[in-house]
Amino acid sequence: AFWWAGMTPFEAINHSMASISTGGFSTSDLSLANWQQPAVHWVAVAVMILGGLPFMLYVAFLRGNRRALFRDHQVRGFIGFLLVTWLIFGTWLWSHSEHSWLDAVRIVAVNVTSVVTTTGFALGDYTTWGSFAVLLFFYLTFIGGCSGSTSGGLKIFRFQVAYILLKANLNQLIHPRAVIKQKYNGHRLDEEIVRSILTFSFFFAITICVIALLLSLLGVDWMTALTGAASTVSGVGPGLGETIGPAGNFATLPDAAKWILSFGMLLGRLEIITVFVLCIPAFWRH
């Protein structure tokens, strides 16, 4: 598909591997901005989404369950979130730039999908779009794709479960004696699942805060420290600001900062709790 859209075979092979694995490496320093063909950008969006879906559902689909992908609550939430964000953010960019509406939606679709799926591709420097865009992309850094995909971040299902818990607690306040069933994807949410989600989310936030503080001790400015910590723990790739933004890289950071961020990437990919368990002496005694 990349080859058909306008890339050379070498470029197409590299970008197909980088996008389906949500790795984000490009053969050009300009990333996807090096190709002006809209078809290349839409192919990248489609493949990034495929990389952000649960891979086990592909197995179910190939085994004959043709509705496996479409019935999954997480997949529907993921696709719906992307579409709504594209339309709203794309319309905003169209009204604040000289792009046509279709071009604005395309540019937004590439950058938003790249950040949400933690791929790391970029189509232009979105940090120049204004404070609203910068803050929105910072929020998108934490989301991630679906559980069971190649993407990082908190994952969509944790946000969906948090919404279910919030809705149930609000209903409980309104109807104190009501028995409210909490279900997700057709299954009951038990206490163990809720506890694991809350624990992971807490340590996810704490890890980002600690790494950001360590980077600031090394003299890194606050935006680079905070967004760099969030980007590496979430596995996104680019941060925000002139140094590590989509038009920059991490090369100029101190060596100690690179070691800290590398450790943050490992924590993020192993989902933090797994690494913390390895540090507990009782684990080794068992």
ABEGO torsion letter per residue (X at the ends): XAAAAGBBAAAAAAAAAAAAAGAGBBABAAEAAABABAAAAAAAAAAAAAAABBAAAAAAAAAGBAAAAAABAAAAAAAAAAAAAAAAAAAAAAAABABBAAAAAAAAAAAAAAAAAGAGBBBEBAAAAEAAAAAAAAAAAAAEBBBGBABBEAEAAAAAAAAAAAAAAAAAAABAABBBBBBBGGBBBBAAAAAAAAAAAAAAAAAAAAAAAAAAAAGBBAAAAAAAAAAAAAGAGBBBEAAABAABBAAABBAAAAAAAAAAAAAAAAGGAAAAAAABAAAAAX
